[in-house]
Amino acid sequence: MGKVIGIISLKGGVGKTSVVAALGAAIAGFGKKVLLVDANFSAPNLGLHLDLIEPEVSLQDVLSRKANINQAIYKLDDFDLIPSSIVYRSEINVLKLKDKIKLLKKRYDVILIDSSPSLNEETLAVILAADELLVVTTPDYPTLGMTMKSVKTARQRGTPISGLIINKVYKKNFELSLDDVERTAEVPVMAVIPHDVGVLKALSEFTPSTVYKPKSEGSQEYKRLAASLIGEEYKPVKLKKFFRWVNPKKQDINRTIFYQSCFG
């Protein structure tokens, strides 16, 4: 039985959809069967990231009972995708998402769900459909405020939060420190993704950044996160691995704790 991971953020512009694509490709790189689901019905972007612009059958068709969920699954190079339609006028019950996703858990090792960047029924649907959540944030005060709101909403609904992904990090002293973010949100940081223009280049090629630039610092971090989420061991370049072992970063420690708590 696979697990469903919701990727949420209540603030736009943090790179949530790019995170979903990159993390999905990283998990698939370990030989896992992965499904990405675009549940951002208001402004779907996951298909745009992966060159599926006008899907013949969308998640909205499934939720409005116009199609079977199997008809909405598109096979890509590294994983499968259920897209949403940019223009869809029929009413849908987004809270039925959990029931539809449940039907697929036996077929996939991991299902990643992209969500709306707003506190609405769409985000609630993802929270309810997920077995666990990852919250995407950036190291600045406005986003941290919305991150706290995301965490509070998830906890009220009882869905476990595995951790934070801090994205678009410039490594400048004007940014909030990792300790500040973690202490304020009261959630462990599981990955720190540096700002990289390569992510935008990957988007222009409709390719996950972890596939477009697999040896980048960000891609290596995604692979370490992916390994901890699925109970695998990631073996990077030995010299870099040695220095991380001698002086582990907070996210390395958090991932190790998570791995041991889930997989022993």
C-alpha positions as CSV (number, residue, x, y, z in Angstrom):
1,M,0.0,0.0,0.0
2,G,1.5,3.3,-1.1
3,K,1.4,6.5,0.9
4,V,-0.1,9.8,-0.1
5,I,2.0,13.0,0.6
6,G,0.3,16.4,0.2
7,I,2.5,19.3,-0.7
8,I,1.0,22.5,0.7
9,S,1.6,26.2,1.1
10,L,-0.8,29.0,1.7
11,K,1.3,31.5,-0.1
12,G,1.9,31.6,-3.9
13,G,5.4,32.1,-5.4
14,V,7.2,29.7,-3.1
15,G,7.8,27.2,-5.9
16,K,5.5,24.5,-4.6
17,T,4.7,23.0,-8.0
18,S,8.3,22.8,-9.0
19,V,9.0,21.1,-5.7
20,V,6.3,18.5,-6.5
21,A,7.8,17.7,-9.9
22,A,11.4,17.6,-8.6
23,L,10.6,15.5,-5.6
24,G,8.4,13.1,-7.7
25,A,11.3,12.6,-10.2
26,A,13.7,12.1,-7.3
27,I,11.5,9.4,-5.7
28,A,11.0,7.7,-9.1
29,G,14.8,7.6,-9.4
30,F,14.9,5.0,-6.6
31,G,12.8,2.7,-8.7
32,K,9.5,3.6,-7.1
33,K,6.2,3.9,-8.9
34,V,5.1,7.5,-8.4
35,L,1.9,9.4,-9.3
36,L,1.7,13.2,-9.2
37,V,-1.8,14.7,-8.8
38,D,-2.6,18.4,-9.6
39,A,-5.3,19.3,-7.0
40,N,-4.8,23.1,-7.5
41,F,-8.1,23.4,-9.3
42,S,-8.2,27.2,-9.2
43,A,-4.8,27.7,-10.9
44,P,-3.5,24.3,-12.1
45,N,0.2,24.4,-13.1
46,L,1.6,20.9,-12.8
47,G,0.6,19.9,-16.3
48,L,2.2,23.1,-17.6
49,H,5.4,22.2,-15.8
50,L,5.4,18.8,-17.6
51,D,4.2,19.7,-21.1
52,L,0.7,18.5,-20.7
53,I,-1.1,21.7,-21.6
54,E,-4.6,20.6,-22.5
55,P,-5.4,17.1,-21.1
56,E,-8.2,15.3,-22.8
57,V,-9.4,14.0,-19.4
58,S,-8.7,15.9,-16.2
59,L,-9.1,15.4,-12.5
60,Q,-12.2,17.7,-12.6
61,D,-13.8,15.2,-15.1
62,V,-13.2,12.5,-12.5
63,L,-14.7,14.5,-9.6
64,S,-17.7,15.5,-11.7
65,R,-18.3,11.8,-12.6
66,K,-17.7,12.4,-16.3
67,A,-14.7,10.0,-16.4
68,N,-13.1,7.2,-14.5
69,I,-9.9,8.1,-12.6
70,N,-7.9,5.6,-14.7
71,Q,-8.8,7.7,-17.8
72,A,-7.2,10.7,-16.2
73,I,-3.8,9.1,-15.7
74,Y,-1.0,10.1,-18.1
75,K,2.2,8.1,-18.3
76,L,5.3,10.3,-18.5
77,D,9.0,9.3,-18.6
78,D,9.6,9.1,-14.9
79,F,6.2,8.9,-13.3
80,D,2.5,9.1,-13.9
81,L,0.4,12.3,-13.7
82,I,-3.2,13.2,-13.1
83,P,-3.6,16.8,-14.4
84,S,-6.3,19.4,-13.8
85,S,-7.8,21.5,-16.5
86,I,-7.0,25.3,-16.6
87,V,-10.5,26.0,-18.0
88,Y,-13.3,24.0,-16.4
89,R,-16.8,25.3,-15.8
90,S,-18.8,22.5,-14.3
91,E,-19.2,22.3,-10.5
92,I,-17.1,19.7,-8.7
93,N,-17.0,18.4,-5.2
94,V,-13.3,18.7,-4.4
95,L,-13.8,16.9,-1.0
96,K,-14.3,13.7,-3.0
97,L,-10.6,13.8,-3.8
98,K,-9.7,11.4,-0.9
99,D,-12.1,8.7,-2.1
100,K,-10.7,8.9,-5.7
101,I,-7.1,8.8,-4.5
102,K,-7.7,5.9,-2.2
103,L,-8.5,3.7,-5.2
104,L,-4.9,4.2,-6.5
105,K,-2.9,3.5,-3.3
106,K,-2.3,-0.1,-4.2
107,R,-0.9,0.7,-7.6
108,Y,1.7,3.3,-6.5
109,D,4.5,3.5,-3.9
110,V,4.1,7.2,-3.5
111,I,1.4,9.7,-4.6
112,L,2.3,13.4,-4.4
113,I,-0.6,15.9,-4.4
114,D,0.0,19.5,-5.4
115,S,-2.4,21.9,-3.7
116,S,-3.9,25.4,-4.0
117,P,-1.9,28.3,-2.4
118,S,-5.0,29.5,-0.5
119,L,-6.9,28.5,2.6
120,N,-9.9,27.1,0.8
121,E,-11.8,23.8,0.1
122,E,-9.1,22.8,-2.4
123,T,-6.3,22.9,0.2
124,L,-8.6,21.2,2.7
125,A,-9.3,18.4,0.2
126,V,-5.5,17.8,-0.1
127,I,-5.0,17.8,3.7
128,L,-7.8,15.2,4.1
129,A,-6.6,13.0,1.2
130,A,-3.0,12.9,2.4
131,D,-1.4,10.4,4.8
132,E,1.2,13.0,5.6
133,L,2.1,16.6,4.6
134,L,5.2,18.6,3.6
135,V,4.9,22.3,3.8
136,V,6.9,24.5,1.4
137,T,8.1,27.8,2.6
138,T,10.7,30.5,1.9
139,P,13.0,32.1,4.5
140,D,11.1,35.4,4.9
141,Y,8.6,36.9,7.4
142,P,5.5,37.1,5.1
143,T,5.8,33.5,4.0
144,L,6.7,32.2,7.5
145,G,3.4,33.8,8.7
146,M,1.4,31.8,6.1
147,T,3.5,28.7,6.9
148,M,2.4,28.9,10.5
149,K,-1.2,29.1,9.3
150,S,-0.7,26.1,7.1
151,V,0.7,24.1,10.0
152,K,-2.2,25.1,12.3
153,T,-4.8,24.1,9.6
154,A,-3.2,20.7,9.1
155,R,-3.0,20.0,12.8
156,Q,-6.7,20.9,13.3
157,R,-7.6,18.3,10.7
158,G,-5.3,15.7,12.3
159,T,-3.0,15.1,9.3
160,P,0.6,14.5,10.3
161,I,3.2,17.0,9.1
162,S,6.5,15.3,8.1
163,G,8.4,18.6,7.8
164,L,9.2,21.8,6.0
165,I,10.9,22.3,2.7
166,I,12.6,25.7,2.7
167,N,12.8,26.7,-1.0
168,K,14.6,29.4,-3.0
169,V,17.3,30.0,-0.4
170,Y,19.9,32.6,-1.3
171,K,22.1,32.0,1.7
172,K,22.1,35.7,2.6
173,N,22.2,37.2,6.1
174,F,18.9,39.1,5.5
175,E,17.0,35.8,5.3
176,L,15.5,34.0,8.3
177,S,17.8,31.4,9.6
178,L,16.8,27.7,9.5
179,D,16.6,27.7,13.3
180,D,14.2,30.7,13.2
181,V,11.9,29.0,10.7
182,E,11.9,25.7,12.6
183,R,11.4,27.2,16.0
184,T,8.6,29.5,14.9
185,A,6.7,26.9,12.8
186,E,7.4,24.2,15.4
187,V,8.0,21.7,12.5
188,P,11.3,20.2,11.6
189,V,13.1,21.3,8.4
190,M,13.5,18.3,6.1
191,A,15.1,20.0,3.1
192,V,16.8,23.3,2.2
193,I,16.7,24.0,-1.5
194,P,19.0,26.8,-2.8
195,H,17.9,29.4,-5.3
196,D,19.0,28.1,-8.7
197,V,18.3,29.6,-12.1
198,G,18.6,26.1,-13.4
199,V,15.1,25.5,-12.0
200,L,13.7,28.1,-14.4
201,K,15.7,26.6,-17.3
202,A,14.2,23.2,-16.4
203,L,10.8,24.7,-16.5
204,S,11.4,26.1,-20.0
205,E,12.2,22.5,-21.0
206,F,9.1,21.1,-19.2
207,T,11.5,18.9,-17.1
208,P,11.8,18.4,-13.3
209,S,14.9,20.2,-12.1
210,T,16.2,16.9,-10.6
211,V,16.2,15.4,-14.1
212,Y,17.4,18.5,-15.9
213,K,20.3,19.2,-13.6
214,P,20.8,16.0,-11.5
215,K,24.1,16.9,-9.9
216,S,23.1,20.3,-8.7
217,E,23.1,21.1,-5.0
218,G,19.3,21.3,-5.0
219,S,18.9,18.0,-6.8
220,Q,21.1,16.3,-4.3
221,E,19.0,17.7,-1.5
222,Y,15.8,16.4,-3.2
223,K,17.4,13.0,-3.5
224,R,18.3,12.9,0.2
225,L,14.8,14.0,1.1
226,A,13.3,11.4,-1.2
227,A,15.4,8.6,0.3
228,S,14.3,9.5,3.9
229,L,10.6,9.5,2.8
230,I,10.7,6.1,1.2
231,G,13.2,4.3,3.4
232,E,16.0,4.1,1.0
233,E,19.7,5.0,1.3
234,Y,21.1,7.7,-0.8
235,K,24.8,7.5,-1.7
236,P,26.2,10.8,-3.0
237,V,29.8,11.7,-3.9
238,K,31.9,10.1,-1.1
239,L,33.9,13.3,-0.3
240,K,30.8,15.3,0.2
241,K,29.2,12.5,2.1
242,F,32.2,12.5,4.5
243,F,32.0,16.2,5.3
244,R,28.2,16.0,5.9
245,W,28.9,13.1,8.2
246,V,31.6,15.0,10.1
247,N,29.5,18.2,10.4
248,P,25.8,17.2,9.7
249,K,23.3,20.0,8.9
250,K,20.1,20.3,10.8
251,Q,18.1,19.0,7.9
252,D,20.4,15.9,7.7
253,I,19.7,15.2,11.4
254,N,16.0,15.7,11.0
255,R,15.9,13.4,8.0
256,T,17.8,10.7,10.0
257,I,15.3,11.0,12.9
258,F,12.4,10.8,10.5
259,Y,13.9,7.8,8.7
260,Q,14.5,5.9,12.0
261,S,11.1,6.7,13.4
262,C,9.4,5.4,10.2
263,F,11.7,2.6,9.1
264,G,13.7,1.6,12.2
